[in-house]
Amino acid sequence: MSMLAHQRSITRPWALALAAREWLNHLPLSIPQTLARFAIAGVFFKSGMTKIANWDLTVQLFQDEYRLPLLPPELAAAMGATLELSMPVLLVLGLFTRLAVLPLLGMTAVIEIFVYPENWVEHLTWATLMIFLLLRGAGPYSLDRAIDRSLNR
């Protein structure tokens, strides 16, 4: 293979990689913002639905397995279910998104520290998505953006 043919064989994949990177740079941030909202909402809403599906079992889990300090199992279960069912609705709507992720981040920290520390990779994934939403907001496809526009007119 000649030197020129060798350079072309290296240059072509490099040019394709650069073109792909340039294309990705032009994708709107709204895509991951919306996906992050729906992903986190799905995780927590599913957990909340599981809690209310069998309340006696949920309270028993908080009493026997989760054993959170300072909170009676009944109160902890009620707080958990309430937050897991209400905050995801706000996230899907993109309403008060930055505020909605705060209790979910807190719950994630409690779960990581006191309940399932061995699941740190999963908890870190959740926390990363929520921190992204906390820093960047809900994005353009949200009630937050619609409210912001109407207030700034």
RAFEN-V628440 format. One record per residue. N is the residue number from 1. RES is the residue in one letter. NEAR is the number of other ideal C-beta (glycine too) atoms within 10 Angstrom. Layout:
<<N & RES & NEAR> <N & RES & NEAR>>
//
This chain:
<<1 & M & 7> <2 & S & 7> <3 & M & 7> <4 & L & 8> <5 & A & 8> <6 & H & 10> <7 & Q & 10> <8 & R & 11> <9 & S & 10> <10 & I & 9> <11 & T & 10> <12 & R & 10> <13 & P & 9> <14 & W & 9> <15 & A & 10> <16 & L & 10> <17 & A & 10> <18 & L & 10> <19 & A & 10> <20 & A & 10> <21 & R & 9> <22 & E & 9> <23 & W & 9> <24 & L & 8> <25 & N & 7> <26 & H & 6> <27 & L & 9> <28 & P & 11> <29 & L & 12> <30 & S & 15> <31 & I & 11> <32 & P & 16> <33 & Q & 22> <34 & T & 18> <35 & L & 12> <36 & A & 22> <37 & R & 28> <38 & F & 14> <39 & A & 15> <40 & I & 27> <41 & A & 20> <42 & G & 13> <43 & V & 18> <44 & F & 24> <45 & F & 18> <46 & K & 12> <47 & S & 17> <48 & G & 20> <49 & M & 13> <50 & T & 14> <51 & K & 21> <52 & I & 13> <53 & A & 9> <54 & N & 11> <55 & W & 13> <56 & D & 7> <57 & L & 12> <58 & T & 22> <59 & V & 18> <60 & Q & 14> <61 & L & 19> <62 & F & 23> <63 & Q & 15> <64 & D & 9> <65 & E & 9> <66 & Y & 19> <67 & R & 13> <68 & L & 19> <69 & P & 8> <70 & L & 6> <71 & L & 16> <72 & P & 12> <73 & P & 17> <74 & E & 13> <75 & L & 13> <76 & A & 21> <77 & A & 23> <78 & A & 17> <79 & M & 15> <80 & G & 24> <81 & A & 18> <82 & T & 14> <83 & L & 18> <84 & E & 23> <85 & L & 16> <86 & S & 15> <87 & M & 24> <88 & P & 24> <89 & V & 12> <90 & L & 20> <91 & L & 27> <92 & V & 20> <93 & L & 16> <94 & G & 24> <95 & L & 16> <96 & F & 17> <97 & T & 27> <98 & R & 14> <99 & L & 12> <100 & A & 29> <101 & V & 26> <102 & L & 13> <103 & P & 17> <104 & L & 24> <105 & L & 17> <106 & G & 11> <107 & M & 20> <108 & T & 21> <109 & A & 12> <110 & V & 16> <111 & I & 19> <112 & E & 18> <113 & I & 12> <114 & F & 12> <115 & V & 17> <116 & Y & 13> <117 & P & 10> <118 & E & 9> <119 & N & 13> <120 & W & 11> <121 & V & 7> <122 & E & 14> <123 & H & 19> <124 & L & 12> <125 & T & 15> <126 & W & 21> <127 & A & 19> <128 & T & 11> <129 & L & 19> <130 & M & 24> <131 & I & 13> <132 & F & 17> <133 & L & 24> <134 & L & 16> <135 & L & 8> <136 & R & 15> <137 & G & 18> <138 & A & 27> <139 & G & 21> <140 & P & 16> <141 & Y & 15> <142 & S & 22> <143 & L & 15> <144 & D & 21> <145 & R & 17> <146 & A & 13> <147 & I & 13> <148 & D & 13> <149 & R & 10> <150 & S & 8> <151 & L & 7> <152 & N & 6> <153 & R & 4>>
//
